[in-house]
Amino acid sequence: YRFTLSRAIDRYNMAQQQHRILLLGSVNAAKGHNPAHVETVQLDVGKQAAELDALVAKADLVISLVPAPMHPIVAQACLKNKKHLLTASYISPAMKELDSAAKEAGVIFLNELGLDPGIDHMSAMAIIDEAKHKGGKIRSFVSWCGALPAPDCMNNPLGYKFSWSPRGVLSSAGLPSTFLWENKSTELSPENKWQLLLPVPVSESDKVDHMFDGVGNRDSVSYIDVYGLNKDDLQTMFRGTLRWPGFGTVVRAFMAPGLFSSAQSSSFDPASSEAVKWRDVLGGGDDVEASVGAKLKAAFEKMGSEAQDKLVGVKTVPRDVSQDVSAALAGLKWLGITADEVVEKKGTPIDSLCALLEKRLSYGPAERDIVVMQHEFIVEYPSHSEKVYSTLVVYGDNKESKEPAAYGMLNKSTATAKTVGLPVAMAAELILQGSVPQRGVIAPIYKEIYTPMLNMLRAQGIDMKERAEKL
């Protein structure tokens, strides 16, 4: 999405020559723009503080697409020079600590501007604020989002391909989930949350329905305050990730032997010249599939036993250990892990696994992705209750796309690029127009931000479709 966002900013600069925007990202962010309007500079954000400070000083606004842990470094330079800052990342504790300083400097540090987080916040707040205005009480809020291969491009056992950072995908998958479900607060370990998947039906249209596996995403409970919900009214608060069936089983197979570990390991030491095969990492022996299958069976049985009392009364995807082991082995075999695939050593198990997945799970030139988001609210009014659905389905452009370029982007953009890149570019436009009154470290949960941005997204074909059912 860095490439797409660069194009969007390029278009904005052509129309608004009086503003100078600093975009910090990977080398790819410098590609695809008009050199007459965009100047590129090579910079190590973590090591070249003086150079960063000089670039920030010249800018009217800074957009940071560097890895999330580096955002506070950029933010400090923005504080020093009193410049506004945008990121698509979650607000980290380190960023949150800068709230008072940003307010004192009179600057906006607007974060969580992508798809999830981002469009999910804006679309949810629009429904929440409207319900409150009508005298309604939010009893339940369940939100789902996923960026996946389009149904016509699902051609691997995992049902997944990377449209953003593989490390980010695996890191998120390896986090616990915390949520409120029917008045019960629950925290699931990473293994438990992938064991207890929820079936999630999504209707794209009257004729197209999809069935996904849903898994908890990080800390849902913290968003009760973020969204301004009444804790006494709320019975369920859940934010989750969508995956096609099959992905969760292979994730558990990765977790079982510790491949999600971020600890340095001699087996993955890039300084070692000794070739290591993935089958050796798994300790497969001569009959690797039989050996790994037996280990997975024991691990899956243990995971099932540990998770059996975690979500009593909640409908989950049925699990069968034998079928899961077979599916996991098929996924590992397809990746080459049970054969003679040599490990590309990256220091840690998770980073070495990322290198393999990035190679195997990439999109072909004629393939496209799909972004799916769905909010499910239960709202209680004085006279009745409603279940409100708000659904977004966006497809990436494939090789044969004849759609017009959106917001300065080239055709053939991924759905992920559109839904992450465009909100950041649009927020930049709002701030430079002076349309955002808030200051400090914020997310796009304010009406002054989400109303115009949802309208701008709608004009680009990114539109949440809503329907309500009386209960």
NORLIN-V631642 format. One record per pair of residues at least 24 apart in sequence whose C-alpha atoms are under 6 Angstrom apart, sorted by sequence separation. I is the first residue (numbers start at 1). J is the second residue. D is the distance in Angstrom with one decimal. If there is no record, write none. Layout:
I_J_D + I_J_D
This chain:
53_77_5.5 + 57_81_5.6 + 84_108_4.9 + 85_109_4.7 + 86_110_4.9 + 87_111_4.7 + 88_112_4.6 + 216_240_4.2 + 217_241_5.9 + 370_394_5.7 + 84_109_6.0 + 86_111_5.7 + 88_113_4.4 + 215_240_5.3 + 370_395_4.5 + 3_29_4.8 + 7_33_5.3 + 88_114_4.8 + 215_241_5.3 + 369_395_5.9 + 2_29_5.0 + 214_241_5.6 + 369_396_5.1 + 214_242_4.8 + 368_396_5.0 + 213_242_5.8 + 213_243_5.3 + 368_398_5.3 + 212_243_5.7 + 213_244_5.9 + 367_398_5.6 + 212_244_5.1 + 213_245_5.7 + 366_398_5.3 + 366_399_4.6 + 22_59_5.8 + 21_59_5.5 + 20_59_5.1 + 21_60_5.9 + 177_216_5.3 + 20_60_5.3 + 21_61_5.1 + 22_62_4.7 + 23_63_4.8 + 24_64_4.9 + 25_65_4.6 + 177_217_5.6 + 21_62_5.9 + 24_65_5.6 + 25_66_4.8 + 177_218_4.5 + 178_219_4.7 + 179_220_4.9 + 177_219_5.6 + 178_220_5.8 + 179_221_5.2 + 371_415_5.9 + 370_415_5.8 + 369_415_6.0 + 183_235_4.7 + 182_235_4.9 + 182_236_5.1 + 194_248_5.6 + 181_236_4.4 + 180_236_5.0 + 180_237_4.9 + 179_237_6.0 + 279_337_5.7 + 179_238_5.4 + 278_337_5.0 + 279_338_5.0 + 277_340_6.0 + 278_341_6.0 + 277_341_5.6 + 277_342_4.2 + 278_343_5.8 + 276_342_5.7 + 277_343_5.5 + 276_343_5.7 + 392_464_4.7 + 391_464_5.2 + 390_464_5.8 + 391_465_5.1 + 270_345_4.9 + 390_465_5.4 + 269_345_5.8 + 270_346_5.9 + 390_466_4.3 + 268_345_4.6 + 389_466_5.5 + 250_328_5.0 + 268_346_6.0 + 269_347_4.7 + 389_467_5.3 + 249_328_5.9 + 268_347_4.8 + 388_467_5.9 + 268_348_5.7 + 388_468_4.3 + 387_468_5.6 + 387_469_5.2 + 264_347_5.5 + 265_348_5.6 + 386_469_5.4 + 264_348_4.7 + 386_470_4.4 + 159_244_5.5 + 263_348_5.6 + 385_470_6.0 + 386_471_5.4 + 262_348_5.4 + 385_471_5.4 + 158_246_5.2 + 159_247_6.0 + 261_349_5.6 + 262_350_5.7 + 158_247_4.5 + 261_350_5.6 + 259_349_4.9 + 260_350_4.7 + 259_350_5.5 + 139_233_5.6 + 140_234_5.9 + 139_234_4.4 + 140_235_5.7 + 142_237_5.9 + 146_241_5.5 + 139_235_5.5 + 140_236_4.5 + 141_237_5.1 + 142_238_4.7 + 143_239_4.7 + 144_240_4.8 + 145_241_5.1 + 146_242_4.5 + 142_239_5.8 + 144_241_5.5 + 145_242_5.5 + 192_307_5.4 + 198_316_4.5 + 199_317_5.7 + 197_316_5.5 + 198_317_5.5 + 196_316_6.0 + 197_317_5.5 + 157_331_5.2 + 166_354_5.7 + 161_361_4.6 + 162_362_5.8 + 161_362_5.5 + 150_368_5.9 + 150_369_4.6 + 149_369_4.3 + 150_370_4.8 + 148_369_5.6 + 149_370_5.8 + 148_370_5.3 + 147_370_5.8 + 147_371_4.5 + 146_371_5.8 + 146_372_5.4 + 145_372_5.6 + 145_373_4.2 + 144_373_5.5 + 144_374_5.1 + 143_374_5.8 + 143_375_4.4 + 142_375_5.9 + 142_376_5.1 + 141_376_5.8 + 141_377_4.6 + 140_377_5.4 + 140_378_4.9 + 139_378_5.4 + 139_379_5.8 + 138_379_4.7 + 137_379_5.5 + 136_379_6.0 + 137_380_5.0 + 136_380_5.3 + 136_381_4.5 + 115_419_5.4 + 115_420_5.0 + 114_420_3.9 + 114_423_6.0 + 113_423_5.9 + 113_424_5.6 + 122_445_5.8 + 122_450_5.0 + 108_439_4.7 + 109_440_5.7 + 112_443_5.7 + 107_439_5.5 + 108_440_5.2 + 109_441_4.6 + 110_442_5.1 + 111_443_5.2 + 110_443_5.6 + 103_439_5.3 + 103_440_4.4 + 102_440_4.6 + 99_440_4.8 + 99_441_4.7 + 11_408_5.3 + 8_407_5.8 + 8_408_4.9 + 7_408_5.8 + 8_409_5.9 + 7_409_5.5 + 4_409_5.8 + 1_417_4.0 + 5_421_4.6 + 1_421_5.6
